[in-house]
């Protein structure tokens, strides 16, 4: 799998700590149900920049390994500029409705049991979508000014300017990524 466009303007908003973990290769998993103002999460783009957000990050919802790296901010706060470090190709979207399935995935994501339980209880008829992301790091991160169009509880945004995909390096090798993908899919189907 490879990034196919020469530039990209769409971005997936996610907690900054999750974007960092994805960019460092600590995880390939995002768990999504959608933003508060969305009617559920949909994969609108299979390739997107990873746009770090800070507003709803809560250390008490993270695996202890990540909790200490989060500084909580006031509701409505945003930085004046945002640094885009990486983009992702969403290679798998796996709906999961059982706590046992998500518990089996604990070694593969950054959230704790409370976060998983809370997300399952919110809109219980809607499964959590397990997204598997093949992440690519920019050789030179791009800092862009915050725009009011980027704010709010929504998953997808269109950046004001496209960012070139020319100098990207995969965070994990193809073999490492496929190995993790197969392990995650096996855990989900085993439960």
N, C-alpha and C positions, 0 to 999 in steps of 0.2 A: 504494500500500500504506500502511496506517496501523495504528497500535496500536489494538486494538479493545476491550480491557478497561478498567475504571476503576481497578483496582489489580492488583497482581501479587505473588505470593509466591515464585515459582520463580526460581532463579538458576543461571547457568552459570559454573562456576569456571574461571578462566584466569589465566595469568601476569599479574601487575600491569602489566608493561611492554606486554603485548599489549592489555590493557584500556585503557591510556592511549592507545596508538596508534589503537585503534578509536574511542575517545571524541574524539580530536583530528581524526579524519577522515584519518589517514595511511594507513589500510588498511581494507578491508571483508572481509578474509580471515582465517579461522582454519583451521588444519590439525589434524585430530583423528584419533586411533585409540582413545582411551579411557584412563582411568586405570589404574594398575598393578593394582588390585584389581577392575577391571571386565572383563567378557567382551566387550570391544569397545565402541565408542562408538555410541550410538543417539541420535537427536534425539527426546528425550522431550517437549520443549516447543518450539513455534515462536516463542514470545515469552519472554524471560527477562531478568532483571537480569544485568549483567556483574559478577561477584564476583571482585575481585582477590586472587590468591594470590602468595606470595613464596617458599615453601619450595624449589621445584625450578628456579627461575630460574637460568640459567647464562649469563653474558656470552659465553662462548666458543661458544654455540650461536645467537647472534643476529647479524644484520647489524650491521656496525661502527657504523652510525648510532644503534643502540639499545643496544649493549653497554655503553657507558660510563654509562648511566642505571640500571644494575642493581647492587644491593648484595646479595651472596649472604648467606643466613642459614643457620643450623644446621638439620639435619633435625628436624622436629617443632615448629619455631618458628612462631608466629602472632602477629599483633598483638592487643592487647586489644580494639580496635575496628576496624571496617572501614568505609570510606567507599564508598558506592554512588553512582556518578556518572551511570550510563547504563544503558539497556536496549537490547535488540536484537531485531529480528525476523529469524529465519533464513529467507531467501527462496529459497536454493538449497543443495542438498547434492549435491556432485559427487564420486563415487568416482574416485580416480586411483591407478594401480598402477605407472606408468612414471616413472622418474627424469627422462626428457626432458620430460614434461608438467609436472612440478613445477619443473624448472629454468626452463622458459618463464615460470612464474608469479613468479619471483624479484622483479621490480619491485613486485609487489602484496602481499607479506607481509614480516614482520619477521625471519624465521629465515634462517640461513645454510645453505650447502650441506651442511655436516657434520650439522646437525640433520635436514635432509631425508633424507639418506642413512641416518642412524641410525634414523629413524622407519620408513623403508621396510624396513630389515633386521629390525626388531622385528616379529614375527608377519608374515612376508613374504607369507603367503597372504591377509592382510587389507589391503584398499586403505586409503590415507589418504583421509579425507573432507575435501574442500575445502568449507568452509561460507562462504557469502556472507551477510553481516550488514548489514541496514539499521539503523544505530545512531541512538538518540535520547538527547540529553543532558538530565538533570534541571536545571531552573532553580536549584534548591537541592539540592545533594548531601545524601544522608542517611547519617549515621554511625550504625552499629548495633554493639552489643557482639558480640564473638566468642562463639560457642556451640560446645561440643564436637561437636555434631551437624554442624557445618560443616567439621570437620577430615577428614583422610584423603584418599587418592588416589581421588577420585570426581569426576565431571564435573558432576552435578546435585545441588542442595540445595534444600530448602524452607526459606525464611526463617521465623523465629518469628512475624514480623508482616508483613502485606502492606504494600507501599509504593504510594502513589497515583501513577497515571500522568497526572494532570491537567496538570502543567506540563512538558511535554517539547518539545524542539525537535530536528528532524532535524539530524544532524551534516553531511550532504551534501544538496544539493537532489535532487529526484527525477531530474532530467536527469543530474546528475553520477553518481548511484548507478547508474542504468540504463546509462550509458556504460561505467562500469567493469565492471559485470556482463557486458555484451555482449563486452567485450574479453577478459575472463578466460575466458568460455565458448568464445570463438573460439580462444584459445591452447590450451585443453585438447583441443578437437576437432581441431585442426590437427596435433597430434603423433601 
